[in-house]
Amino acid sequence: MIKDYKRLTSEILHENPYWSYMHDTYSLQDNQHKADYFYVNSLGSTIIIPCIDEQHFVLVHQYRYLNQKYSLEFPGGGIPQGVLPQQNASKELNEETGYVAEYMEHIGTFNPYKGVTNELCYVFVAKNLQAYSSDPEKTEDIRTTILHRDEIVHAIKKGEIWDGMTLAAWTLFFQL
């Protein structure tokens, strides 16, 4: 039988506009086993699959500090307080790629790292794109690229696309 966990205490160790780093103490249902739990309490995130047409997609090259290397991935970002997932997806798409979508469809939701965060990532497909200029945040160095579906599959197989959120979004896209 799976035992329920009971939160005993909860404290914020650090917070920013997108998430809080938390420290909880908890016990199992029997109150005999107490432990610490550190996690990221997230407001969520969005990732967008921008479709130029049925075969071509917009991706971004972005430097990922924690991994100390560039990542080829779909655009996306954290959801700030008071912003709905679809609003955030539209903002991130334009900010990172310069595109605005006439049509945005939510195709799924997943947790990118269930043992460390309660984050839910909302996946959107963007269609009927219009090109404008991008305006990434000052801390982001982003370049866009358009890849054919087969090139994306090849990049995944070669390990050039290694971002878990992009891989999960691509998997959800093929479930349509």
Backbone as numpy.savetxt, mean C-alpha at the origin, in Angstrom:
# Nx Ny Nz CAx CAy CAz Cx Cy Cz
-8.56 -25.38 20.76 -9.40 -24.20 20.76 -8.52 -22.95 20.76
-8.86 -21.99 19.93 -8.13 -20.73 19.87 -8.57 -19.84 21.02
-7.59 -19.30 21.72 -7.90 -18.43 22.87 -7.96 -16.98 22.42
-8.84 -16.23 23.05 -8.94 -14.80 22.79 -7.86 -14.06 23.54
-7.43 -12.94 22.99 -6.46 -12.08 23.63 -7.20 -10.91 24.28
-6.73 -10.49 25.43 -7.34 -9.37 26.13 -6.30 -8.26 26.29
-6.60 -7.08 25.75 -5.70 -5.93 25.88 -5.75 -5.43 27.32
-4.57 -5.32 27.93 -4.48 -4.81 29.30 -4.13 -3.33 29.31
-3.12 -2.95 28.51 -2.71 -1.54 28.40 -2.37 -1.25 26.95
-2.39 0.02 26.61 -2.02 0.46 25.26 -1.42 1.85 25.34
-0.26 2.03 24.70 0.36 3.35 24.68 0.93 3.64 23.30
0.87 4.92 22.93 1.45 5.38 21.66 2.90 5.74 21.92
3.82 5.11 21.18 5.24 5.41 21.32 5.68 6.51 20.36
5.02 6.57 19.21 5.32 7.60 18.19 4.12 7.68 17.26
3.82 8.88 16.77 2.75 8.96 15.77 3.08 10.03 14.74
2.52 9.83 13.55 2.62 10.78 12.44 1.26 10.82 11.76
1.09 11.58 10.68 -0.25 11.68 10.08 -0.82 10.39 9.50
0.01 9.34 9.35 -0.44 8.11 8.69 -0.59 6.92 9.63
0.19 6.87 10.71 0.14 5.72 11.60 0.73 6.07 12.96
0.47 5.17 13.93 1.03 5.29 15.27 1.79 4.00 15.58
2.95 4.15 16.22 3.68 2.98 16.69 3.22 2.72 18.11
2.68 1.52 18.34 1.99 1.21 19.59 2.73 0.15 20.40
2.51 0.22 21.70 2.95 -0.83 22.62 1.76 -1.22 23.47
1.33 -2.45 23.31 0.23 -2.99 24.12 0.79 -4.07 25.03
0.14 -4.26 26.16 0.32 -5.48 26.94 -1.00 -6.23 26.86
-0.90 -7.54 26.82 -2.11 -8.35 26.67 -1.97 -9.64 27.46
-3.08 -10.30 27.62 -3.07 -11.62 28.24 -3.99 -12.52 27.44
-3.73 -13.80 27.58 -4.65 -14.76 26.99 -5.89 -14.82 27.87
-6.89 -15.48 27.41 -8.17 -15.56 28.10 -8.04 -16.03 29.55
-7.07 -16.89 29.80 -6.90 -17.43 31.15 -6.18 -16.48 32.11
-5.70 -15.33 31.60 -4.97 -14.32 32.38 -3.67 -14.85 32.98
-3.20 -16.01 32.57 -1.97 -16.59 33.10 -0.74 -16.14 32.30
-0.93 -15.87 31.04 0.19 -15.54 30.16 0.06 -14.09 29.70
0.95 -13.23 30.20 0.95 -11.82 29.82 2.16 -11.55 28.93
1.99 -10.64 27.98 3.08 -10.35 27.05 2.95 -8.95 26.48
4.04 -8.51 25.85 4.07 -7.22 25.14 3.79 -7.46 23.67
3.19 -6.46 23.04 2.97 -6.50 21.59 3.26 -5.11 21.05
4.19 -5.01 20.11 4.53 -3.75 19.45 4.02 -3.85 18.02
3.36 -2.79 17.55 2.77 -2.84 16.21 2.52 -1.44 15.68
2.24 -1.38 14.39 1.88 -0.13 13.73 0.36 -0.09 13.60
-0.24 0.90 14.22 -1.69 1.14 14.11 -1.88 2.11 12.94
-2.35 1.59 11.83 -2.38 2.33 10.57 -3.77 2.84 10.23
-3.80 3.95 9.53 -5.05 4.47 8.99 -5.36 3.84 7.63
-4.47 2.99 7.15 -4.67 2.32 5.87 -3.81 2.89 4.77
-3.89 2.25 3.61 -3.13 2.69 2.44 -3.91 2.34 1.19
-3.45 2.90 0.08 -4.03 2.57 -1.22 -2.91 2.24 -2.19
-3.22 1.38 -3.14 -2.32 1.10 -4.25 -3.19 1.08 -5.51
-2.65 1.65 -6.57 -3.43 1.86 -7.78 -2.76 1.16 -8.96
-3.55 0.44 -9.75 -3.07 -0.18 -10.99 -3.59 0.71 -12.13
-2.73 1.61 -12.63 -3.16 2.51 -13.71 -3.05 1.82 -15.07
-4.19 1.71 -15.76 -4.25 1.02 -17.05 -4.26 2.04 -18.18
-3.25 2.00 -19.03 -3.24 2.82 -20.24 -4.25 2.21 -21.22
-4.20 0.88 -21.32 -5.16 0.09 -22.08 -5.15 -1.31 -21.45
-5.69 -2.29 -22.09 -5.77 -3.63 -21.51 -4.40 -4.32 -21.37
-3.39 -3.80 -22.06 -2.08 -4.45 -22.06 -0.95 -3.62 -21.45
-1.18 -2.32 -21.23 -0.11 -1.42 -20.77 -0.50 -0.73 -19.46
0.50 -0.66 -18.54 0.25 -0.17 -17.19 1.34 0.81 -16.78
0.96 1.76 -15.94 1.91 2.75 -15.43 2.46 2.24 -14.10
3.78 2.21 -13.99 4.46 1.87 -12.74 5.41 3.00 -12.39
5.89 2.99 -11.16 6.84 4.02 -10.73 8.11 3.35 -10.22
9.25 4.01 -10.47 10.53 3.65 -9.87 10.67 4.58 -8.68
10.87 3.99 -7.50 10.97 4.80 -6.30 12.02 4.20 -5.38
12.87 5.05 -4.80 13.89 4.57 -3.88 13.25 4.23 -2.54
13.54 3.05 -2.03 13.00 2.60 -0.76 14.12 2.57 0.28
14.07 3.52 1.17 15.12 3.74 2.16 15.42 2.49 2.99
14.40 1.83 3.52 14.64 0.68 4.40 15.35 -0.46 3.69
15.14 -0.62 2.40 15.80 -1.67 1.64 17.05 -1.19 0.93
17.26 0.14 0.93 18.42 0.76 0.30 18.55 0.39 -1.18
17.38 0.40 -1.87 17.41 0.15 -3.31 16.12 0.67 -3.94
16.16 0.76 -5.27 14.99 1.21 -6.02 13.99 0.08 -6.16
12.73 0.48 -6.20 11.64 -0.47 -6.35 10.81 -0.07 -7.57
10.43 -1.05 -8.35 9.50 -0.85 -9.46 8.15 -1.32 -8.94
7.17 -0.41 -8.88 5.92 -0.72 -8.20 4.77 0.12 -8.76
3.57 -0.25 -8.37 2.41 0.57 -8.68 2.38 1.75 -7.71
1.82 2.88 -8.13 1.75 4.03 -7.22 0.80 3.78 -6.06
1.05 4.46 -4.98 0.18 4.32 -3.81 0.75 5.06 -2.63
0.04 4.99 -1.51 0.53 5.66 -0.32 -0.44 5.54 0.83
0.04 5.99 1.99 -0.74 5.95 3.21 -1.92 6.90 3.18
-2.97 6.53 3.90 -4.18 7.34 3.98 -4.09 8.23 5.21
-4.12 9.55 5.04 -4.12 10.43 6.21 -5.51 10.52 6.85
-5.54 10.99 8.07 -6.78 11.15 8.84 -7.82 11.93 8.03
-9.05 11.42 7.99 -10.16 12.13 7.36 -10.29 11.97 5.87
-9.42 11.15 5.25 -9.45 10.96 3.80 -9.98 9.55 3.52
-10.90 9.45 2.57 -11.45 8.15 2.18 -10.48 7.44 1.23
-10.49 6.09 1.20 -9.56 5.36 0.34 -9.59 5.80 -1.13
-10.77 5.99 -1.72 -10.81 6.36 -3.13 -10.24 7.77 -3.35
-10.48 8.67 -2.42 -9.89 10.02 -2.51 -8.37 9.92 -2.47
-7.87 9.09 -1.56 -6.42 8.93 -1.43 -5.82 8.31 -2.70
-6.52 7.33 -3.26 -6.04 6.69 -4.49 -5.94 7.71 -5.62
-6.93 8.55 -5.77 -6.90 9.58 -6.83 -5.75 10.55 -6.60
-5.57 10.96 -5.34 -4.49 11.90 -5.01 -3.13 11.28 -5.28
-2.92 10.04 -4.83 -1.63 9.37 -5.01 -1.33 9.12 -6.49
-2.34 8.73 -7.25 -2.15 8.50 -8.69 -1.63 9.77 -9.35
-2.28 10.88 -9.10 -1.88 12.15 -9.71 -0.53 12.62 -9.19
-0.34 12.53 -7.88 0.90 13.00 -7.25 2.12 12.26 -7.77
2.01 10.94 -7.90 3.17 10.13 -8.25 3.36 9.91 -9.74
2.28 9.97 -10.53 2.41 9.67 -11.96 2.04 10.83 -12.87
1.27 11.78 -12.36 0.79 12.87 -13.21 -0.50 12.53 -13.94
-1.03 11.33 -13.73 -2.28 10.93 -14.38 -3.49 11.19 -13.49
-4.61 11.46 -14.14 -5.91 11.55 -13.48 -6.80 10.52 -14.16
-7.52 9.75 -13.35 -8.38 8.69 -13.89 -9.82 9.15 -13.95
-10.46 8.86 -15.08 -11.89 9.12 -15.21 -12.69 8.08 -14.44
-12.11 6.87 -14.34 -12.80 5.75 -13.72 -11.86 5.07 -12.75
-12.32 4.87 -11.51 -11.51 4.22 -10.47 -12.37 3.14 -9.82
-11.90 1.88 -9.87 -12.67 0.77 -9.31 -11.89 0.10 -8.18
-12.55 -0.08 -7.05 -11.96 -0.81 -5.92 -12.10 -2.30 -6.21
-10.96 -3.04 -6.23 -11.02 -4.47 -6.58 -10.66 -5.39 -5.42
-10.24 -4.85 -4.30 -9.91 -5.71 -3.18 -9.18 -4.97 -2.08
-9.04 -5.67 -0.95 -8.38 -5.12 0.23 -7.56 -6.24 0.85
-6.38 -5.91 1.36 -5.55 -6.91 2.03 -4.72 -6.25 3.12
-4.18 -7.06 4.01 -3.27 -6.59 5.05 -1.85 -6.93 4.60
-0.97 -5.93 4.43 0.36 -6.21 3.89 1.34 -6.89 4.85
1.08 -6.84 6.17 2.03 -7.44 7.11 1.32 -7.67 8.43
0.49 -8.69 8.47 -0.47 -8.91 9.56 0.13 -9.06 10.94
1.35 -9.45 11.08 1.96 -9.59 12.39 2.53 -8.30 12.95
2.65 -7.28 12.10 3.30 -6.04 12.51 2.36 -4.83 12.42
1.33 -4.92 11.60 0.42 -3.79 11.44 -1.02 -4.26 11.23
-1.96 -3.41 11.62 -3.37 -3.68 11.35 -3.82 -2.99 10.06
-2.87 -2.52 9.28 -3.14 -1.77 8.05 -3.99 -2.58 7.07
-4.92 -1.90 6.45 -5.65 -2.44 5.32 -5.26 -1.63 4.10
-4.86 -2.33 3.05 -4.48 -1.68 1.79 -5.62 -1.88 0.80
-6.14 -0.78 0.28 -7.25 -0.80 -0.67 -6.67 -0.72 -2.08
-7.02 -1.69 -2.91 -6.48 -1.78 -4.27 -7.51 -1.23 -5.26
-7.05 -0.32 -6.12 -7.91 0.30 -7.13 -7.32 0.09 -8.51
-8.18 -0.04 -9.49 -7.79 -0.03 -10.90 -8.24 1.30 -11.47
-7.31 2.00 -12.11 -7.60 3.32 -12.70 -7.62 3.18 -14.21
-8.71 3.69 -14.82 -8.86 3.60 -16.29 -9.23 4.96 -16.86
-9.13 5.05 -18.19 -9.39 6.30 -18.91 -8.53 7.41 -18.32
-7.23 7.23 -18.45 -6.26 8.14 -17.85 -6.01 9.37 -18.72
-5.88 10.49 -18.07 -5.48 11.74 -18.72 -4.15 12.17 -18.10
-3.17 12.51 -18.93 -1.84 12.89 -18.44 -1.78 14.36 -18.08
-1.29 14.65 -16.90 -1.00 16.00 -16.42 0.42 15.96 -15.87
0.80 16.90 -15.08 2.14 16.85 -14.49 2.06 16.26 -13.08
3.10 15.51 -12.71 3.13 14.90 -11.37 3.68 15.91 -10.37
3.37 15.68 -9.11 3.82 16.55 -8.03 4.12 15.71 -6.79
5.19 14.88 -6.87 5.48 14.02 -5.72 5.86 14.83 -4.49
5.71 14.18 -3.33 6.12 14.82 -2.09 7.63 15.08 -2.14
8.10 16.05 -1.36 9.51 16.44 -1.38 10.45 15.29 -1.02
9.97 14.31 -0.27 10.81 13.19 0.14 10.77 12.04 -0.87
10.05 12.20 -1.97 9.94 11.13 -2.96 10.65 11.50 -4.25
11.51 10.60 -4.71 12.17 10.72 -6.00 11.58 9.63 -6.88
10.63 10.02 -7.74 9.84 9.04 -8.48 9.98 9.27 -9.99
10.15 8.16 -10.73 10.11 8.19 -12.19 9.02 7.22 -12.63
8.26 7.59 -13.63 7.21 6.71 -14.13 7.70 5.95 -15.36
7.08 4.80 -15.57 7.36 4.00 -16.75 6.08 3.28 -17.14
5.95 2.99 -18.40 4.80 2.23 -18.90 5.32 0.87 -19.35
4.72 -0.19 -18.81 5.14 -1.53 -19.16 3.97 -2.33 -19.72
4.28 -3.20 -20.66 3.33 -4.15 -21.19 3.10 -5.23 -20.14
1.95 -5.83 -20.13 1.61 -6.90 -19.19 2.71 -7.97 -19.14
3.21 -8.39 -20.30 4.26 -9.42 -20.34 5.56 -8.94 -19.70
5.86 -7.65 -19.85 7.07 -7.09 -19.22 6.94 -7.09 -17.70
5.73 -6.86 -17.19 5.51 -6.91 -15.74 5.73 -8.33 -15.24
5.17 -9.30 -15.92 5.34 -10.71 -15.53 6.83 -11.07 -15.56
7.54 -10.65 -16.59 8.98 -10.91 -16.70 9.74 -10.25 -15.55
9.39 -9.01 -15.21 10.06 -8.30 -14.12 9.80 -8.98 -12.77
8.62 -9.54 -12.60 8.32 -10.28 -11.37 9.19 -11.53 -11.30
9.25 -12.28 -12.39 10.03 -13.51 -12.42 11.52 -13.26 -12.17
12.03 -12.12 -12.66 13.45 -11.78 -12.48 13.73 -11.12 -11.13
12.71 -10.87 -10.34 12.90 -10.22 -9.04 13.07 -8.71 -9.12
12.79 -8.14 -10.29 12.88 -6.68 -10.45 11.69 -5.99 -9.83
10.56 -6.68 -9.77 9.40 -6.20 -9.00 9.36 -7.08 -7.76
9.70 -6.47 -6.62 9.81 -7.22 -5.37 8.90 -6.65 -4.28
8.23 -5.56 -4.55 7.34 -4.93 -3.57 6.10 -5.79 -3.34
5.89 -6.20 -2.09 4.78 -7.09 -1.76 3.41 -6.50 -2.07
3.25 -5.20 -1.90 1.94 -4.60 -2.17 1.65 -4.62 -3.67
2.67 -4.39 -4.49 2.49 -4.48 -5.94 2.16 -5.91 -6.35
2.86 -6.87 -5.78 2.60 -8.28 -6.10 1.18 -8.69 -5.70
0.74 -8.24 -4.52 -0.63 -8.56 -4.08 -1.66 -7.89 -4.97
-1.44 -6.63 -5.33 -2.38 -5.91 -6.19 -2.48 -6.57 -7.57
-1.33 -6.97 -8.12 -1.30 -7.63 -9.43 -2.09 -8.95 -9.37
-1.94 -9.67 -8.27 -2.68 -10.92 -8.09 -4.18 -10.65 -8.03
-4.60 -9.65 -7.28 -6.03 -9.30 -7.22 -6.55 -8.87 -8.60
-5.73 -8.17 -9.36 -6.14 -7.69 -10.68 -6.50 -8.88 -11.58
-5.75 -9.96 -11.48 -6.01 -11.11 -12.33 -7.16 -11.98 -11.84
-7.75 -11.62 -10.73 -8.92 -12.34 -10.24 -10.22 -11.76 -10.81
-10.11 -10.65 -11.55 -11.31 -10.01 -12.12 -11.94 -10.86 -13.20
